[in-house]
């Protein structure tokens, strides 16, 4: 089967760089809007509570609302976006309705990343492995990542560098 483009939309209540963004919105209703009006086939839901003011309930609501009246294969995939650091968080995500999780190379040693990729797959999830620099791409590939995303925002300075995607792409 040929690869197909996927459109991901993100539900984020707040961020460290922008402050409050959408603290009052219903995650489930917003996910439906992203899907029906925007054509999103992936809904990324921030579940980290301190910096992003997200919750597992937001993710569960997104899953429940986007599943109403549609077959499982036609609803959008739900991604838990958080600083996932252990198997418990992955199992918790699966139990609360996530189809996959985000694993960030910058916060995980390679041996832990490798283990979490394997654990995700044991639950039927193919994790999205995020890199922030071309040097992290090699770590992701060696850990066994099949789906890699590039974040152009530096996690330490919050500065955007669109050249990051170009540098990573040259390494592929």
SEVEXFI-324166 format. One line per 4 residues: number of its first residue (from 1); their letters; for each residue x, y, z of N, C-alpha, C, O. Coordinates in steps of 0.2 Angstrom, whole numbers, plus 5000, padded with zeros to 4 digits. Layout:
% SEVEXFI-324166
NUM) a) X/Y/Z/X/Y/Z/X/Y/Z/X/Y/Z  ...
% end
This chain:
% SEVEXFI-324166
1) xxxx) 5004/4994/5000/5000/5000/5000/5004/5006/5000/5009/5007/5004  5003/5011/4996/5007/5017/4995/5006/5021/5001/5000/5022/5004  5011/5025/5003/5010/5030/5009/5005/5035/5007/5005/5037/5001  5001/5037/5012/4997/5043/5011/4998/5048/5016/5001/5047/5021
5) xxxx) 4996/5054/5014/4997/5060/5018/4992/5060/5023/4986/5057/5023  4994/5062/5029/4989/5063/5035/4989/5070/5037/4995/5073/5038  4984/5072/5039/4983/5079/5042/4982/5078/5050/4977/5075/5052  4987/5081/5054/4986/5081/5061/4984/5087/5064/4987/5093/5061
9) xxxx) 4979/5087/5068/4977/5094/5072/4978/5093/5079/4978/5087/5081  4980/5098/5082/4982/5097/5089/4977/5101/5094/4975/5107/5093  4975/5098/5100/4972/5101/5105/4976/5103/5110/4979/5099/5114  4977/5110/5112/4982/5112/5117/4979/5118/5120/4977/5123/5118
13) xxxx) 4978/5117/5127/4975/5122/5131/4980/5128/5133/4978/5134/5133  4986/5126/5133/4991/5132/5135/4998/5129/5133/4999/5123/5131  5003/5134/5133/5010/5131/5132/5014/5136/5136/5013/5142/5137  5021/5134/5137/5025/5138/5141/5027/5144/5137/5029/5149/5140
17) xxxx) 5027/5144/5130/5029/5150/5126/5023/5155/5125/5025/5161/5124  5017/5152/5125/5011/5157/5123/5007/5158/5129/5002/5162/5128  5007/5154/5134/5003/5155/5140/4996/5151/5138/4996/5147/5134  4991/5154/5141/4984/5151/5140/4982/5152/5132/4983/5157/5129
21) xxxx) 4979/5147/5129/4977/5147/5122/4970/5145/5122/4966/5149/5119  4968/5139/5125/4961/5137/5124/4958/5134/5130/4956/5128/5130  4959/5137/5136/4958/5134/5142/4950/5132/5143/4948/5128/5147  4946/5136/5139/4939/5135/5140/4936/5130/5135/4930/5128/5136
25) xxxx) 4939/5128/5130/4936/5124/5125/4935/5116/5127/4939/5114/5132  4930/5113/5125/4929/5106/5126/4933/5102/5121/4932/5103/5115  4937/5098/5123/4942/5094/5119/4938/5090/5114/4940/5089/5108  4933/5087/5116/4929/5082/5112/4926/5086/5106/4926/5084/5100
29) xxxx) 4923/5092/5108/4919/5096/5102/4925/5099/5098/4923/5099/5092  4930/5101/5100/4935/5103/5096/4938/5098/5091/4940/5099/5085  4939/5092/5094/4942/5087/5090/4937/5085/5084/4939/5083/5078  4930/5085/5085/4925/5084/5080/4926/5090/5075/4926/5088/5069
33) xxxx) 4927/5096/5077/4928/5101/5072/4934/5100/5068/4934/5101/5062  4939/5098/5071/4945/5097/5067/4944/5091/5062/4947/5092/5056  4940/5086/5064/4939/5081/5059/4935/5082/5054/4936/5081/5048  4929/5085/5055/4924/5086/5050/4925/5092/5046/4924/5092/5040
37) xxxx) 4927/5098/5049/4928/5104/5045/4935/5104/5042/4936/5107/5037  4940/5102/5046/4947/5102/5044/4950/5097/5041/4955/5097/5038  4946/5091/5041/4949/5085/5037/4954/5081/5041/4958/5077/5038  4955/5083/5047/4961/5080/5051/4959/5072/5052/4954/5070/5054
41) xxxx) 4964/5068/5051/4964/5061/5052/4968/5059/5058/4969/5053/5059  4971/5063/5061/4975/5062/5067/4973/5068/5072/4974/5074/5070  4972/5067/5078/4971/5072/5083/4976/5071/5089/4976/5066/5092  4980/5076/5089/4985/5076/5095/4982/5080/5101/4980/5085/5100
45) xxxx) 4982/5076/5106/4980/5080/5112/4985/5080/5118/4988/5075/5120  4986/5086/5120/4991/5088/5125/4988/5085/5132/4983/5088/5133  4991/5081/5135/4989/5078/5141/4993/5080/5147/4991/5079/5153  4999/5084/5146/5003/5086/5151/4999/5092/5155/4997/5097/5152
49) xxxx) 4999/5092/5162/4995/5096/5165/4998/5103/5168/4995/5108/5168  5005/5102/5169/5008/5108/5172/5009/5114/5167/5006/5120/5168  5012/5112/5162/5014/5118/5157/5009/5118/5151/5008/5124/5149  5005/5113/5150/5000/5113/5144/4993/5113/5147/4988/5114/5142
53) xxxx) 4992/5112/5153/4985/5112/5156/4981/5107/5153/4975/5108/5153  4984/5101/5150/4980/5096/5147/4978/5091/5152/4980/5091/5158  4974/5086/5150/4973/5080/5155/4971/5074/5150/4970/5074/5144  4971/5068/5154/4969/5062/5151/4962/5063/5149/4959/5060/5144
57) xxxx) 4958/5066/5153/4951/5067/5151/4950/5071/5144/4945/5069/5141  4954/5075/5143/4954/5079/5136/4954/5074/5131/4951/5074/5126  4959/5069/5132/4961/5064/5126/4955/5059/5126/4953/5057/5120  4952/5057/5132/4947/5052/5131/4941/5056/5128/4937/5052/5124
61) xxxx) 4939/5062/5130/4934/5066/5126/4935/5066/5119/4930/5065/5115  4941/5067/5117/4942/5068/5110/4941/5061/5106/4938/5061/5101  4943/5056/5110/4941/5049/5107/4934/5047/5107/4931/5045/5101  4930/5049/5112/4923/5047/5112/4919/5051/5107/4915/5048/5104
65) xxxx) 4921/5058/5107/4917/5062/5102/4918/5060/5095/4913/5061/5091  4924/5059/5093/4926/5058/5086/4924/5050/5084/4924/5049/5078  4922/5046/5089/4920/5039/5087/4913/5039/5086/4910/5034/5084  4909/5044/5088/4902/5043/5088/4899/5043/5081/4901/5047/5076
69) xxxx) 4896/5037/5079/4892/5037/5073/4897/5035/5067/4895/5035/5061  4903/5033/5068/4908/5031/5063/4911/5024/5065/4912/5022/5071  4913/5021/5060/4917/5015/5061/4924/5016/5063/4926/5022/5063  4927/5011/5067/4933/5012/5070/4939/5014/5065/4943/5018/5067
73) xxxx) 4938/5012/5059/4943/5013/5054/4942/5020/5050/4946/5022/5046  4937/5023/5052/4936/5030/5048/4936/5035/5053/4936/5041/5051  4937/5034/5060/4938/5040/5064/4946/5042/5064/4950/5038/5062  4947/5047/5067/4954/5050/5067/4958/5046/5073/4955/5044/5078
77) xxxx) 4964/5045/5071/4969/5042/5077/4970/5047/5082/4970/5053/5081  4970/5045/5088/4971/5049/5094/4978/5048/5097/4980/5043/5098  4982/5054/5097/4989/5054/5099/4989/5057/5106/4987/5062/5107  4992/5053/5111/4994/5056/5117/5000/5060/5117/5005/5057/5116
81) xxxx) 5000/5067/5117/5006/5071/5117/5007/5073/5124/5004/5077/5127  5013/5071/5127/5015/5072/5134/5023/5070/5134/5026/5068/5129  5026/5071/5140/5032/5069/5141/5032/5062/5143/5033/5061/5149  5031/5057/5139/5030/5050/5140/5037/5047/5142/5042/5048/5138
85) xxxx) 5038/5045/5148/5044/5042/5150/5044/5035/5153/5050/5032/5154  5039/5032/5153/5039/5025/5155/5033/5021/5152/5028/5024/5149  5033/5014/5154/5028/5010/5151/5021/5012/5154/5016/5011/5151  5021/5014/5160/5014/5015/5163/5010/5020/5159/5004/5020/5158
89) xxxx) 5014/5026/5157/5011/5031/5154/5008/5029/5147/5003/5031/5145  5011/5024/5144/5009/5021/5138/5003/5017/5139/4998/5017/5135  5003/5013/5144/4997/5008/5145/4991/5013/5147/4986/5011/5145  4993/5018/5151/4987/5023/5153/4984/5026/5147/4978/5027/5147
93) xxxx) 4988/5028/5142/4986/5031/5136/4981/5026/5132/4976/5028/5130  4984/5020/5132/4980/5015/5128/4973/5014/5132/4968/5013/5128  4973/5013/5138/4967/5012/5142/4962/5018/5142/4956/5017/5142  4965/5024/5141/4961/5030/5140/4959/5032/5133/4956/5037/5132
97) xxxx) 4960/5028/5128/4958/5029/5121/4963/5031/5116/4961/5033/5111  4969/5032/5118/4974/5034/5113/4976/5028/5108/4976/5022/5110  4977/5030/5102/4979/5025/5097/4987/5025/5097/4990/5020/5095  4990/5030/5099/4997/5030/5099/5000/5036/5104/4996/5039/5107
101) xxxx) 5006/5036/5105/5009/5041/5110/5015/5044/5106/5018/5042/5101  5017/5050/5109/5023/5053/5107/5029/5051/5111/5028/5052/5118  5034/5050/5108/5041/5048/5112/5046/5054/5110/5047/5054/5104  5049/5057/5114/5053/5063/5112/5060/5061/5114/5062/5059/5119
105) xxxx) 5064/5061/5108/5071/5058/5109/5075/5063/5114/5079/5060/5118  5074/5069/5114/5077/5074/5119/5077/5072/5126/5081/5074/5130  5071/5069/5128/5070/5067/5135/5071/5060/5137/5070/5058/5143  5073/5056/5132/5074/5049/5133/5081/5046/5131/5083/5047/5125
109) xxxx) 5084/5043/5136/5090/5039/5133/5089/5034/5128/5083/5031/5128  5093/5033/5124/5092/5028/5118/5089/5021/5120/5085/5019/5117  5092/5018/5126/5090/5012/5128/5083/5012/5131/5079/5007/5130  5081/5018/5134/5074/5018/5136/5069/5019/5130/5064/5017/5130
113) xxxx) 5071/5024/5125/5067/5025/5119/5066/5018/5116/5060/5017/5114  5071/5014/5115/5071/5007/5112/5065/5003/5115/5061/5000/5112  5066/5003/5122/5061/4999/5126/5054/5002/5125/5049/4998/5125  5053/5008/5125/5046/5011/5125/5043/5010/5118/5037/5009/5117
117) xxxx) 5047/5010/5113/5045/5009/5106/5042/5001/5106/5037/5000/5104  5046/4997/5109/5044/4990/5109/5038/4989/5113/5034/4985/5111  5037/4992/5119/5031/4992/5123/5025/4994/5119/5020/4991/5120  5026/5000/5116/5020/5003/5112/5018/4998/5107/5012/4997/5106
121) xxxx) 5023/4995/5103/5021/4990/5098/5017/4984/5101/5013/4981/5098  5019/4982/5107/5016/4976/5110/5009/4978/5112/5005/4973/5113  5007/4984/5112/5000/4986/5114/4996/4988/5107/4991/4990/5107  5000/4987/5101/4997/4988/5095/4997/4995/5093/4994/4998/5088
125) xxxx) 5002/4999/5096/5003/5006/5094/5010/5007/5091/5015/5004/5092  5010/5011/5085/5016/5013/5082/5017/5020/5085/5014/5025/5082  5022/5021/5089/5023/5028/5092/5026/5033/5087/5030/5031/5082  5024/5039/5088/5027/5045/5084/5034/5047/5088/5033/5049/5094
129) xxxx) 5039/5046/5085/5046/5048/5089/5048/5055/5086/5049/5056/5080  5048/5059/5091/5050/5066/5089/5057/5068/5090/5060/5066/5095  5060/5071/5085/5067/5074/5085/5067/5082/5084/5062/5084/5081  5072/5085/5087/5072/5092/5087/5079/5094/5084/5080/5100/5083
133) xxxx) 5083/5089/5081/5089/5091/5078/5091/5085/5074/5089/5079/5075  5095/5087/5069/5097/5081/5064/5101/5076/5068/5101/5070/5066  5105/5078/5074/5109/5073/5078/5104/5068/5081/5106/5063/5083  5098/5070/5082/5093/5065/5086/5090/5060/5081/5088/5055/5083
137) xxxx) 5090/5062/5075/5088/5057/5070/5091/5050/5070/5087/5045/5070  5097/5050/5071/5101/5044/5071/5099/5040/5077/5098/5034/5077  5098/5043/5083/5096/5040/5089/5089/5037/5088/5088/5031/5090  5084/5040/5085/5078/5038/5083/5078/5032/5079/5074/5027/5080
141) xxxx) 5082/5032/5074/5082/5026/5069/5085/5020/5072/5083/5015/5072  5091/5021/5076/5094/5016/5080/5089/5013/5085/5090/5007/5086  5085/5017/5088/5080/5014/5093/5074/5010/5089/5070/5007/5093  5074/5011/5083/5069/5007/5079/5063/5011/5077/5058/5008/5075
145) xxxx) 5063/5017/5077/5057/5022/5076/5055/5021/5068/5060/5021/5064  5049/5020/5067/5046/5019/5060/5043/5026/5058/5042/5028/5052  5040/5029/5063/5036/5036/5062/5040/5041/5066/5041/5041/5072  5043/5046/5062/5047/5051/5065/5044/5058/5063/5043/5059/5057
149) xxxx) 5043/5062/5068/5041/5069/5067/5047/5074/5069/5051/5072/5074  5047/5079/5066/5052/5085/5067/5048/5090/5071/5043/5093/5068  5051/5092/5077/5048/5098/5080/5053/5104/5079/5059/5103/5081  5051/5109/5076/5056/5115/5075/5057/5119/5081/5061/5124/5080
153) xxxx) 5054/5118/5086/5054/5122/5092/5060/5119/5097/5059/5113/5098  5064/5123/5099/5069/5121/5104/5066/5120/5110/5063/5125/5113  5066/5114/5114/5063/5113/5120/5066/5117/5126/5062/5118/5131  5072/5119/5125/5075/5123/5130/5074/5131/5130/5073/5134/5135
157) xxxx) 5074/5133/5124/5074/5140/5123/5067/5143/5120/5065/5148/5120  5063/5138/5118/5056/5139/5115/5057/5143/5108/5052/5145/5105  5063/5144/5105/5064/5147/5099/5062/5142/5093/5064/5136/5093  5059/5145/5088/5058/5141/5082/5063/5142/5077/5066/5147/5076
161) xxxx) 5065/5136/5074/5070/5136/5068/5067/5132/5063/5068/5126/5063  5064/5135/5058/5062/5131/5052/5067/5127/5048/5066/5122/5045  5073/5129/5049/5079/5125/5046/5080/5119/5049/5083/5114/5046  5077/5117/5055/5078/5111/5058/5075/5105/5053/5078/5100/5052
165) xxxx) 5069/5106/5051/5066/5101/5046/5071/5100/5040/5071/5095/5038  5073/5105/5037/5078/5105/5032/5084/5101/5033/5086/5096/5029  5087/5102/5039/5093/5098/5041/5092/5091/5042/5095/5087/5040  5086/5090/5046/5084/5083/5047/5083/5079/5040/5085/5073/5039
169) xxxx) 5079/5082/5036/5077/5079/5029/5084/5078/5025/5084/5072/5022  5089/5082/5026/5095/5080/5022/5098/5073/5025/5102/5070/5021  5097/5072/5031/5100/5066/5034/5096/5059/5032/5098/5054/5033  5090/5060/5029/5086/5054/5027/5088/5051/5021/5085/5046/5019
% end
